[in-house]
Amino acid sequence: MRIKVDKDSDTLYFRLDEESIIESEEIRPGVILDYDRNDRVVGVEFLGVSARATQEELSSLQFQTS
């Protein structure tokens, strides 16, 4: 899994695996899902992320596993 914050495009992207992206769909304003050939989600992109989180929050992402 990869996570990328792009300050220039103001996006946050979660890439779940390396399958080729066949289709993308904006499921809500500013939320885009990327699908592989088996219709599985392989990526999630958030547009306008600076309106959703502060720079401090984006620079120290926390992960929780159970």
N, C-alpha and C positions, 0 to 999 in steps of 0.2 A: 504494500500500500504506500502511496506517495501523497503528500499534501503540499500544495504550492499556494503561496500568497503572492499575487502579482500587484504591486503597488501602482504600476503604470495603468493597468486596465481595471484596477479596483475590484479584483476577483479573488475568490478562495476556491480552490479545486481539490477534490478528493479523487484520486485514481485508485480504484479497488484492485484491478489486475491489468495485465498487459494485452488483453484481447483487443483485436481491431474494433474501432468504433464504426458501426454501420449506420446508426441513426441517433439523432439528438432530439429531445423534446423539452420545451419549456412548460413545466407542469404547473407553475405558479409564476407570477411576475418576479423575475430575477433568480429563478431556480431552474436549472437545466440538468436533465438526466441524459447520460450517454449510454447507448445500448450496444451489445455485441450481436453477432449473427443469430444467437439463440434467444434473443430478446431479454437477456439478463443485463442488469445495470452494472456498468463497469466504471462509471465516473459520475460525480455530482459537482456542479459548478454553481457558485453563488455570486451573482453580480451585485455591484454596489455595496460591497462588504464593509466599507468604511462607515456606512450608515447603520450597520448592524452590530459593529464591535469597535472598540477603541484600538489604537495602534499598540498599546500595551497588551491588551488581550490577544491580539494577533501575533505578537512577538513571543508570547509564552503559552502556546497551546498545551493543554493538559490532556493526558490520555488515562482512561480508566478501564481496567479489565476486571473480570470477575472469575 
